[in-house]
Amino acid sequence: MTKVIGVRFRTAGKIYFFDPVNFEIKRGDHVIVETARGIEFGTVMAGIREVEDDKVVQPLKPVLRIANERDMEQEANNKIKEKEAFRICLEKIRKHELEMKLIDAEYTFDNNKVLFYFTADGRIDFRELVKDLASVFKTRIELRQIGVRDETKIVGGIGICGRPLCCHSYLSDFIPVSIKMAKEQNLSLNPTKISGVCGRLMCCLKNEEETYVELNRKLPGVGDYVTTADGLKGEVQSVNVLRQLVKIVVDEGDEKEIKEYPVEELQFRRRHGKKEKMDLSREELQELEKLEKEEQQGAEAMEQEDGSKRQAGRGRSRQEREQHWENHSGQEWEQHRDNRGGQEREQHRDNRSGQEDGQRRDNRSRQEDGQRRDNRSRQEDGQRRDSRSRQRDGQYRDNRSRQEDGQHRDNRSRQAGQRFGEEQRQGNRSRHKYRQNSQQGEQVRQNDDSFEG
């Protein structure tokens, strides 16, 4: 058996076990404890008691101290700062135009981290948003995407019964709910009547489910044939589950009558299950199927999350748990915490210096790689430009030589044509002179002959 206290950190949140050490703690006190998120301020919901060892998740962390007035003031200041952080985050989301709905902002007690809860239809790339928020708050930023049920649990509201929502008032865990529970309780299967504010099946369907299952087990189904204590036989028309009464259609002579009997006065053999009247439209049936699928997916997600938490708890070695979480009393625990804080600071500085050295080396190697790539790209660009200029020069020279050759050939052909035409004209002139001379000689001869005669 192990002594523990139950501590809750949020309204209707889950209760966690802590070691009370030597403090006298009672229900309603406020305590300061160390969690996976850091130092937290919690409210004691269960006083000191003993529980079995298998119900405690190891390692069991101790209570640091009972909250004093200074801790109360710091917690109140954190609540005020959360409202301002919520407003700033809303502005940044609008600035980056992200499709996400901000639900809540939360500071850890030591202001080591700011958590923002949001909902979205799919995955959101909020890396730039985180950088922007970190530059404003100067601390660690964590954005956590939650489901519609968690959103309703945080925000709260009034249910269709007129009372505050169960998940916001007292339910610490979500219980899987199915359509079968509504059928067992003879509720209308209209999705709008059995769905809660979150759009999922109402959590309160689970409250009386076991009672209705036990009562329905004793009743006949609608349509079954039964025998009454006075010897009449008839068919079951309807049943009253809470009063355990059955209405039967019996034959009285030539007429049929409806009579009501307690279930203890009937003899029957249940031949088939209970008939549900499914007078619903196709859209309502599809919506019911969608609700049931969402409930199954939510249950599977919860089981996977519980399994991952259990595996993470088993992953720690036993020696580390024993050395790190020994039970200390008063001064021993203070000394241990101071020593551990100094060691953690030294380790943190060493890790940070190692990380900075690694980052410097990585940055230097990235710069050198970038310079090499730039030089290589410049050389390749220069080679491409040189080859391109050479090609252009060659093409220019070829075109110019072709043009010069064409012009030279054209000039030679023109000169040859001119010479040929000049020669033709000279030949024509010589032939013309020859004809003229011959004609003159012929006339001279004719004149000589005429003179002699």
C-alpha positions as CSV (number, residue, x, y, z in Angstrom):
1,M,0.0,0.0,0.0
2,T,1.2,3.5,-0.8
3,K,0.2,6.8,0.8
4,V,-1.1,9.3,-1.8
5,I,-3.2,12.5,-2.3
6,G,-5.3,13.3,-5.3
7,V,-4.5,16.7,-7.0
8,R,-6.5,18.4,-9.8
9,F,-5.1,21.2,-11.9
10,R,-8.1,22.3,-14.0
11,T,-11.9,22.4,-13.4
12,A,-13.3,18.9,-13.9
13,G,-9.8,17.8,-14.9
14,K,-8.1,14.5,-14.3
15,I,-7.0,13.7,-10.7
16,Y,-3.3,12.7,-10.3
17,F,-1.7,11.0,-7.4
18,F,1.3,12.6,-5.6
19,D,3.3,11.6,-2.5
20,P,2.4,13.8,0.5
21,V,5.8,13.3,2.0
22,N,5.5,14.6,5.6
23,F,3.1,17.4,5.0
24,E,-0.3,17.4,6.7
25,I,-2.6,17.9,3.7
26,K,-6.4,17.8,3.7
27,R,-9.0,18.1,1.0
28,G,-9.4,21.6,-0.5
29,D,-5.8,22.7,0.2
30,H,-3.6,24.1,-2.6
31,V,-0.2,22.6,-3.2
32,I,2.9,23.1,-5.4
33,V,4.0,20.0,-7.2
34,E,6.4,19.1,-10.0
35,T,4.9,17.6,-13.2
36,A,6.1,16.8,-16.6
37,R,5.3,20.4,-17.7
38,G,7.2,21.9,-14.7
39,I,6.2,23.4,-11.4
40,E,2.4,23.4,-11.1
41,F,-0.3,24.8,-8.8
42,G,-3.0,22.3,-7.9
43,T,-6.0,21.7,-5.7
44,V,-6.2,18.7,-3.4
45,M,-9.4,16.7,-4.2
46,A,-8.7,13.7,-2.1
47,G,-6.8,13.8,1.2
48,I,-4.1,11.4,2.4
49,R,-5.1,7.8,1.9
50,E,-3.6,4.4,1.1
51,V,-4.0,2.8,-2.3
52,E,-2.7,-0.4,-3.8
53,D,0.7,-0.3,-5.6
54,D,-0.7,-1.4,-8.9
55,K,-3.0,1.6,-9.1
56,V,-0.1,4.1,-8.8
57,V,1.8,5.1,-11.9
58,Q,5.5,5.1,-11.1
59,P,7.5,7.2,-10.4
60,L,5.2,8.8,-7.7
61,K,6.3,12.5,-7.5
62,P,6.3,14.2,-4.2
63,V,4.6,17.4,-3.1
64,L,7.1,20.3,-3.0
65,R,5.2,22.5,-0.5
66,I,1.8,23.7,0.6
67,A,0.8,26.9,-1.3
68,N,1.3,30.1,0.6
69,E,0.0,33.6,0.0
70,R,2.8,34.4,-2.4
71,D,1.9,31.4,-4.5
72,M,-1.8,32.4,-4.4
73,E,-0.9,35.9,-5.7
74,Q,1.3,34.4,-8.5
75,E,-1.5,32.1,-9.6
76,A,-4.0,35.0,-9.7
77,N,-1.5,37.1,-11.8
78,N,-1.1,34.1,-14.1
79,K,-4.8,34.1,-14.7
80,I,-4.7,37.8,-15.7
81,K,-1.7,37.2,-18.0
82,E,-3.6,34.4,-19.7
83,K,-6.3,36.7,-20.8
84,E,-3.8,39.1,-22.4
85,A,-1.9,36.2,-24.0
86,F,-5.2,35.0,-25.5
87,R,-5.9,38.4,-27.0
88,I,-2.4,38.7,-28.5
89,C,-2.5,35.2,-30.0
90,L,-5.9,36.0,-31.6
91,E,-4.3,39.0,-33.3
92,K,-1.3,37.0,-34.5
93,I,-3.6,34.3,-35.9
94,R,-5.5,36.9,-37.9
95,K,-2.2,38.4,-39.1
96,H,-0.9,35.1,-40.4
97,E,-4.4,34.2,-41.8
98,L,-4.5,30.7,-40.3
99,E,-7.7,28.6,-40.3
100,M,-7.7,27.7,-36.7
101,K,-9.9,28.5,-33.7
102,L,-8.2,29.6,-30.5
103,I,-9.9,28.0,-27.4
104,D,-7.8,28.9,-24.4
105,A,-4.4,30.1,-23.2
106,E,-2.6,28.8,-20.1
107,Y,0.6,29.8,-18.3
108,T,2.5,27.3,-16.2
109,F,3.0,28.3,-12.6
110,D,6.7,29.2,-13.0
111,N,6.0,31.0,-16.3
112,N,8.4,28.6,-18.1
113,K,5.9,27.9,-20.8
114,V,2.7,29.3,-22.4
115,L,0.2,26.8,-23.9
116,F,-2.4,27.7,-26.5
117,Y,-5.2,25.3,-27.2
118,F,-6.9,25.4,-30.6
119,T,-9.2,23.4,-32.9
120,A,-8.9,23.1,-36.7
121,D,-10.3,20.9,-39.4
122,G,-6.9,19.6,-40.5
123,R,-3.2,20.0,-39.9
124,I,-2.0,23.6,-39.5
125,D,1.5,24.9,-40.3
126,F,2.0,27.3,-37.4
127,R,5.8,27.5,-37.4
128,E,5.8,31.2,-38.2
129,L,3.1,31.9,-35.6
130,V,5.2,30.2,-32.9
131,K,8.3,32.3,-33.9
132,D,6.1,35.5,-33.7
133,L,4.7,34.5,-30.3
134,A,8.1,33.6,-28.9
135,S,9.4,37.0,-29.9
136,V,6.5,38.6,-27.9
137,F,6.4,36.5,-24.7
138,K,10.2,35.7,-24.5
139,T,9.4,32.2,-23.3
140,R,8.6,28.7,-24.5
141,I,5.5,28.4,-26.7
142,E,3.4,25.3,-27.2
143,L,0.4,25.1,-29.5
144,R,-1.8,22.1,-28.8
145,Q,-4.6,20.9,-31.2
146,I,-7.7,19.5,-29.4
147,G,-11.0,17.9,-30.4
148,V,-14.5,19.2,-30.2
149,R,-15.2,17.4,-26.9
150,D,-12.1,18.9,-25.3
151,E,-13.2,22.3,-26.6
152,T,-16.6,22.0,-24.9
153,K,-15.0,20.7,-21.7
154,I,-12.8,23.8,-21.5
155,V,-15.4,26.4,-22.6
156,G,-18.4,24.9,-20.8
157,G,-22.1,25.8,-21.3
158,I,-25.6,24.7,-20.6
159,G,-27.0,21.4,-21.8
160,I,-30.5,20.6,-23.1
161,C,-31.4,19.5,-19.6
162,G,-30.9,23.1,-18.4
163,R,-27.9,22.2,-16.2
164,P,-24.2,22.9,-16.7
165,L,-22.4,20.4,-19.0
166,C,-21.3,17.2,-17.3
167,C,-17.9,17.3,-18.9
168,H,-17.3,20.8,-17.6
169,S,-18.7,20.3,-14.1
170,Y,-17.6,16.8,-12.9
171,L,-16.6,14.3,-15.7
172,S,-12.8,13.9,-15.5
173,D,-12.6,11.4,-18.5
174,F,-14.6,11.0,-21.6
175,I,-16.5,7.7,-21.8
176,P,-17.2,6.0,-25.2
177,V,-20.9,6.4,-26.1
178,S,-22.8,4.4,-28.8
179,I,-26.2,4.5,-30.5
180,K,-27.0,1.2,-28.8
181,M,-27.3,3.0,-25.5
182,A,-30.0,5.3,-26.9
183,K,-31.9,2.2,-28.2
184,E,-31.7,0.5,-24.8
185,Q,-33.3,3.5,-23.2
186,N,-36.1,3.8,-25.7
187,L,-34.9,7.3,-26.7
188,S,-35.7,9.0,-30.0
189,L,-33.0,8.2,-32.5
190,N,-33.2,11.7,-34.0
191,P,-29.5,12.9,-34.1
192,T,-30.6,16.4,-33.0
193,K,-32.1,15.1,-29.8
194,I,-29.4,12.7,-28.6
195,S,-26.4,15.0,-29.5
196,G,-24.8,17.3,-27.1
197,V,-23.4,20.8,-27.5
198,C,-20.2,19.4,-29.0
199,G,-22.1,17.7,-31.8
200,R,-21.3,14.2,-30.5
201,L,-23.5,11.7,-28.6
202,M,-24.4,13.0,-25.1
203,C,-22.2,11.7,-22.4
204,C,-25.2,11.2,-20.0
205,L,-26.4,8.3,-22.1
206,K,-23.8,6.2,-20.3
207,N,-25.2,7.2,-16.8
208,E,-28.2,4.8,-16.8
209,E,-27.1,2.4,-19.5
210,E,-26.3,-0.5,-17.1
211,T,-29.6,-0.1,-15.3
212,Y,-31.6,-0.2,-18.6
213,V,-29.6,-3.2,-19.8
214,E,-30.5,-5.1,-16.6
215,L,-34.2,-4.1,-16.7
216,N,-34.6,-4.9,-20.4
217,R,-33.1,-8.4,-19.8
218,K,-36.2,-9.2,-17.7
219,L,-38.7,-7.9,-20.3
220,P,-40.1,-9.6,-23.4
221,G,-39.5,-8.0,-26.7
222,V,-42.3,-6.2,-28.7
223,G,-43.9,-8.8,-30.9
224,D,-43.2,-11.8,-28.6
225,Y,-46.1,-14.0,-27.6
226,V,-46.7,-14.4,-23.8
227,T,-49.1,-16.3,-21.5
228,T,-50.7,-14.5,-18.6
229,A,-51.4,-15.8,-15.1
230,D,-55.2,-16.1,-15.9
231,G,-54.4,-18.3,-19.0
232,L,-54.7,-15.7,-21.7
233,K,-52.3,-15.6,-24.6
234,G,-51.4,-12.5,-26.6
235,E,-48.8,-10.5,-28.4
236,V,-46.7,-7.9,-26.7
237,Q,-47.6,-4.4,-28.0
238,S,-45.4,-2.2,-25.8
239,V,-43.3,-2.4,-22.6
240,N,-42.7,0.1,-19.8
241,V,-39.0,-0.4,-18.8
242,L,-38.9,1.5,-15.5
243,R,-42.3,0.2,-14.2
244,Q,-41.7,-3.3,-15.5
245,L,-45.2,-3.4,-17.1
246,V,-46.2,-5.0,-20.4
247,K,-49.2,-4.2,-22.6
248,I,-50.6,-7.3,-24.4
249,V,-53.2,-7.7,-27.2
250,V,-55.5,-10.6,-26.1
251,D,-58.6,-12.1,-27.7
252,E,-61.8,-11.7,-25.7
253,G,-64.4,-13.6,-27.6
254,D,-64.7,-12.0,-31.0
255,E,-62.9,-8.8,-30.0
256,K,-59.3,-7.9,-29.2
257,E,-58.4,-6.0,-26.0
258,I,-55.2,-4.4,-24.7
259,K,-54.4,-5.4,-21.1
260,E,-51.5,-4.4,-18.9
261,Y,-49.6,-7.0,-16.7
262,P,-46.6,-6.9,-14.4
263,V,-43.7,-8.8,-16.0
264,E,-43.7,-11.2,-13.0
265,E,-47.2,-12.5,-13.9
266,L,-46.2,-13.5,-17.5
267,Q,-44.6,-16.5,-19.0
268,F,-42.7,-16.1,-22.2
269,R,-39.8,-17.3,-24.3
270,R,-38.0,-14.5,-25.9
271,R,-37.7,-15.4,-29.6
272,H,-36.1,-12.2,-31.0
273,G,-34.6,-9.0,-29.9
274,K,-36.4,-5.8,-29.2
275,K,-37.8,-4.0,-32.2
276,E,-36.9,-0.4,-32.7
277,K,-39.1,1.9,-34.7
278,M,-36.8,3.5,-37.2
279,D,-39.1,6.1,-38.7
280,L,-36.2,8.2,-39.8
281,S,-35.2,9.8,-43.1
282,R,-32.1,8.9,-45.0
283,E,-30.3,12.0,-44.0
284,E,-30.9,11.3,-40.3
285,L,-29.8,7.7,-40.7
286,Q,-26.6,8.9,-42.4
287,E,-26.0,11.4,-39.6
288,L,-26.5,8.6,-37.0
289,E,-23.9,6.4,-38.8
290,K,-21.5,9.4,-38.8
291,L,-22.0,10.0,-35.1
292,E,-21.4,6.3,-34.3
293,K,-18.2,6.3,-36.4
294,E,-16.9,9.5,-34.7
295,E,-17.6,7.9,-31.3
296,Q,-15.6,4.7,-32.3
297,Q,-12.7,6.8,-33.6
298,G,-12.7,8.8,-30.4
299,A,-12.7,5.7,-28.3
300,E,-9.8,4.2,-30.3
301,A,-7.8,7.5,-30.0
302,M,-8.3,7.4,-26.2
303,E,-7.1,3.8,-26.0
304,Q,-4.0,4.6,-28.1
305,E,-3.2,7.6,-25.9
306,D,-3.5,5.5,-22.8
307,G,-1.3,2.9,-24.3
308,S,1.4,5.4,-25.3
309,K,1.3,6.9,-21.7
310,R,1.7,3.4,-20.2
311,Q,4.6,2.6,-22.6
312,A,6.3,5.9,-21.8
313,G,6.0,5.1,-18.0
314,R,7.4,1.6,-18.5
315,G,10.3,3.0,-20.5
316,R,12.0,4.6,-17.6
317,S,14.6,2.4,-15.8
318,R,14.0,1.3,-12.2
319,Q,17.3,2.7,-11.0
320,E,16.5,6.2,-12.3
321,R,13.1,6.1,-10.6
322,E,14.6,5.0,-7.3
323,Q,17.4,7.5,-7.3
324,H,15.4,10.4,-8.6
325,W,12.2,10.0,-6.7
326,E,13.2,8.9,-3.2
327,N,11.1,9.9,-0.3
328,H,12.7,12.9,1.5
329,S,11.7,14.7,4.6
330,G,12.0,18.4,5.2
331,Q,15.7,19.5,5.0
332,E,16.8,16.4,3.1
333,W,14.4,17.1,0.3
334,E,15.4,20.8,0.2
335,Q,19.1,19.8,0.0
336,H,18.3,17.2,-2.7
337,R,16.3,19.7,-4.7
338,D,19.1,22.4,-4.4
339,N,21.8,19.9,-5.5
340,R,19.6,18.6,-8.3
341,G,18.9,22.2,-9.4
342,G,22.6,22.9,-9.5
343,Q,23.4,19.7,-11.4
344,E,20.6,20.4,-13.8
345,R,21.8,24.0,-14.4
346,E,25.3,22.7,-15.0
347,Q,24.0,20.0,-17.3
348,H,21.8,22.6,-19.0
349,R,24.8,24.9,-19.5
350,D,26.9,22.1,-20.8
351,N,24.2,20.9,-23.1
352,R,23.5,24.4,-24.3
353,S,27.2,25.0,-25.0
354,G,27.4,21.7,-26.8
355,Q,24.3,22.6,-28.8
356,E,25.7,26.1,-29.6
357,D,29.0,24.6,-30.7
358,G,27.2,22.0,-32.9
359,Q,25.0,24.8,-34.3
360,R,28.1,26.9,-35.0
361,R,29.7,24.0,-36.8
362,D,26.6,23.3,-38.7
363,N,26.2,26.9,-39.7
364,R,29.9,27.1,-40.8
365,S,29.5,23.9,-42.8
366,R,26.3,25.2,-44.3
367,Q,28.0,28.5,-45.2
368,E,31.0,26.7,-46.7
369,D,28.7,24.4,-48.7
370,G,26.7,27.5,-49.8
371,Q,29.9,29.3,-50.9
372,R,31.1,26.2,-52.8
373,R,27.7,25.9,-54.5
374,D,27.8,29.6,-55.3
375,N,31.3,29.4,-56.8
376,R,30.4,26.3,-58.7
377,S,27.3,27.9,-60.1
378,R,29.3,31.1,-61.0
379,Q,31.9,29.0,-62.8
380,E,29.2,27.1,-64.6
381,D,27.4,30.3,-65.5
382,G,30.7,31.8,-66.8
383,Q,31.4,28.7,-68.9
384,R,27.9,28.8,-70.3
385,R,28.2,32.5,-71.1
386,D,31.7,32.0,-72.8
387,S,30.4,29.1,-74.9
388,R,27.3,31.0,-75.8
389,S,29.5,34.1,-76.8
390,R,31.8,31.8,-78.8
391,Q,28.8,30.3,-80.6
392,R,27.5,33.8,-81.3
393,D,30.9,35.0,-82.6
394,G,31.3,32.0,-84.8
395,Q,27.8,32.4,-86.2
396,Y,28.5,36.1,-86.8
397,R,31.7,35.4,-88.6
398,D,30.1,32.7,-90.7
399,N,27.2,35.0,-91.6
400,R,29.6,37.9,-92.4
401,S,31.8,35.6,-94.6
402,R,28.8,34.3,-96.4
403,Q,27.6,37.8,-97.0
404,E,31.0,38.9,-98.2
405,D,31.3,35.9,-100.5
406,G,27.8,36.5,-101.9
407,Q,28.6,40.2,-102.5
408,H,32.0,39.3,-104.1
409,R,30.3,36.8,-106.4
410,D,27.6,39.2,-107.3
411,N,30.2,41.9,-108.1
412,R,32.2,39.5,-110.2
413,S,29.2,38.4,-112.1
414,R,28.1,42.0,-112.7
415,Q,31.6,42.9,-113.9
416,A,31.7,39.8,-116.2
417,G,28.3,40.8,-117.6
418,Q,29.4,44.3,-118.2
419,R,32.6,43.1,-120.0
420,F,30.5,40.7,-122.1
421,G,28.1,43.5,-123.0
422,E,31.0,45.8,-123.9
423,E,32.5,43.2,-126.1
424,Q,29.2,42.6,-127.8
425,R,28.8,46.3,-128.4
426,Q,32.3,46.5,-129.8
427,G,31.7,43.5,-132.1
428,N,28.5,45.1,-133.3
429,R,30.3,48.4,-134.1
430,S,33.1,46.6,-136.0
431,R,30.6,44.6,-138.0
432,H,28.7,47.7,-138.7
433,K,31.8,49.5,-139.9
434,Y,32.8,46.5,-142.0
435,R,29.4,46.5,-143.7
436,Q,29.7,50.2,-144.3
437,N,33.2,49.8,-145.8
438,S,32.1,46.9,-147.9
439,Q,29.1,48.9,-149.2
440,Q,31.3,51.9,-150.0
441,G,33.8,49.6,-151.8
442,E,31.0,48.1,-153.8
443,Q,29.8,51.5,-154.9
444,V,33.3,52.6,-155.8
445,R,33.7,49.5,-158.0
446,Q,30.3,50.2,-159.6
447,N,31.3,53.8,-160.2
448,D,34.6,52.6,-161.7
449,D,32.9,50.1,-164.0
450,S,30.4,52.7,-165.2
451,F,33.2,55.1,-165.9
452,E,35.2,52.7,-167.9
453,G,32.1,51.8,-170.0
